Amino acid sequence: MENPVLKIDHLTVRYGKTCEYCRNGGELDKNTCPHCKTVWACNDVDVSLYEGEILGIVGESGSGKSTLMKSLYFDFDITEGEGYLKNFEDGKSDIFAQSLQQKKYIKNHIMGMVYQNPMLGLRMDYSSAGNIAEKLIAAGHRSYDGMNERVAELLDAVEILQSRKKEPPKNFSGGMQQRVQISKALANNPAILLLDEVTTGLDLSVQAKVLELIRKIRQEFHISIMLVSHDLAVIRMLADRTIVMLDGKIIEQGLTDQILDDPQMPYTQQLVHSLL
Ligand SMILES: Nc1ncnc2c1ncn2[C@@H]1O[C@H](COP(=O)(O)OP(=O)(O)OP(=O)(O)O)[C@@H](O)[C@H]1O
């Protein structure tokens, strides 16, 4: 296989101080140490994302999917692990070991994030155009005309009418808010888009539109996407490869068809069959 655009090695995120027992590999109760109660939200996770692919991440609630995504977007400090981006210092520098300024650079130029909760990704009181412009300014854009042009392109890409660009996202439906979030995430042509349960909570018909949009964006923007969803129909529709998480660990991965049609691990079999 070609070099990945993103490679994560041994990512671990813990909440708690740990004890002799869990530090030395003692068995956890799901993701929690039975002695010191430390939560191992992500536990020695390795992930590679390849150019132009959509990588699905599935698992039950609490399995560590959001922790993985938020770690990648530097929403908090990880406990252990390393990460490399093809587009950052030729993939030779650990992204988690960078200064705040470098992490901001990565967030503004190389990665875009769309959260399940639009309030985490958008300023609800700013205009939609203002939300996108904020991201452009963060990446160094200063020309008013240039930014206006880019905002118009992005709103077109996510099918939001130009006539609504001055309205704040708080006036929009859930599906439209997600589309503004997606346009903001795409503003600086990132190589990687992180999508965390972006269709959860939306009506089915609205979900379908957002999913179709993600498919279109992958083609038009030649972007690599990590897509968290607990909905296997979403994963089947969009993901080329899929990772299954349980209790903070990756327990199975492979081509999506393989994982969904011929799961090997008992947990994945249960997950797939419970949803058939
Ligand atoms: N600040 C925190 N302190 C302690 N534990 C936490 C904290 N944040 C997350 N966790 C725990 O980490 C584990 C992983 O949570 P995470 O949100 O990543 O799961 P998830 O798979 O995304 O679940 P969901 O689908 O419900 O969002 C859970 O057990 C959660 O309770």
PDBQT file of the ligand as one rigid body, heavy atoms in Angstrom, charges set to zero:
ROOT
HETATM    1  N1  LIG A 301     -13.515  13.565  30.868  1.00  0.00    +0.000 N 
HETATM    2  C1  LIG A 301     -13.682  12.240  31.064  1.00  0.00    +0.000 A 
HETATM    3  N2  LIG A 301     -13.440  11.695  32.271  1.00  0.00    +0.000 NA
HETATM    4  C2  LIG A 301     -13.586  10.367  32.477  1.00  0.00    +0.000 A 
HETATM    5  N3  LIG A 301     -13.980   9.502  31.513  1.00  0.00    +0.000 NA
HETATM    6  C3  LIG A 301     -14.247   9.994  30.308  1.00  0.00    +0.000 A 
HETATM    7  C4  LIG A 301     -14.110  11.384  29.996  1.00  0.00    +0.000 A 
HETATM    8  N4  LIG A 301     -14.443  11.574  28.684  1.00  0.00    +0.000 NA
HETATM    9  C5  LIG A 301     -14.751  10.356  28.194  1.00  0.00    +0.000 A 
HETATM   10  N5  LIG A 301     -14.655   9.424  29.165  1.00  0.00    +0.000 N 
HETATM   11  C6  LIG A 301     -14.913   7.972  29.025  1.00  0.00    +0.000 C 
HETATM   12  O1  LIG A 301     -14.142   7.495  27.937  1.00  0.00    +0.000 OA
HETATM   13  C7  LIG A 301     -14.820   6.427  27.291  1.00  0.00    +0.000 C 
HETATM   14  C8  LIG A 301     -14.871   6.680  25.805  1.00  0.00    +0.000 C 
HETATM   15  O2  LIG A 301     -15.750   7.771  25.542  1.00  0.00    +0.000 OA
HETATM   16  P1  LIG A 301     -16.075   8.255  24.057  1.00  0.00    +0.000 P 
HETATM   17  O3  LIG A 301     -16.941   9.465  24.169  1.00  0.00    +0.000 OA
HETATM   18  O4  LIG A 301     -14.836   8.345  23.284  1.00  0.00    +0.000 OA
HETATM   19  O5  LIG A 301     -16.934   7.027  23.510  1.00  0.00    +0.000 OA
HETATM   20  P2  LIG A 301     -17.756   6.921  22.158  1.00  0.00    +0.000 P 
HETATM   21  O6  LIG A 301     -17.433   5.585  21.579  1.00  0.00    +0.000 OA
HETATM   22  O7  LIG A 301     -17.512   8.104  21.310  1.00  0.00    +0.000 OA
HETATM   23  O8  LIG A 301     -19.248   6.917  22.702  1.00  0.00    +0.000 OA
HETATM   24  P3  LIG A 301     -20.553   7.683  22.120  1.00  0.00    +0.000 P 
HETATM   25  O9  LIG A 301     -20.920   6.922  20.879  1.00  0.00    +0.000 OA
HETATM   26  O10 LIG A 301     -21.554   7.527  23.212  1.00  0.00    +0.000 OA
HETATM   27  O11 LIG A 301     -20.157   9.090  21.864  1.00  0.00    +0.000 OA
HETATM   28  C9  LIG A 301     -16.178   6.304  27.962  1.00  0.00    +0.000 C 
HETATM   29  O12 LIG A 301     -16.128   5.275  28.933  1.00  0.00    +0.000 OA
HETATM   30  C10 LIG A 301     -16.357   7.648  28.627  1.00  0.00    +0.000 C 
HETATM   31  O13 LIG A 301     -17.177   7.541  29.771  1.00  0.00    +0.000 OA
ENDROOT
TORSDOF 0
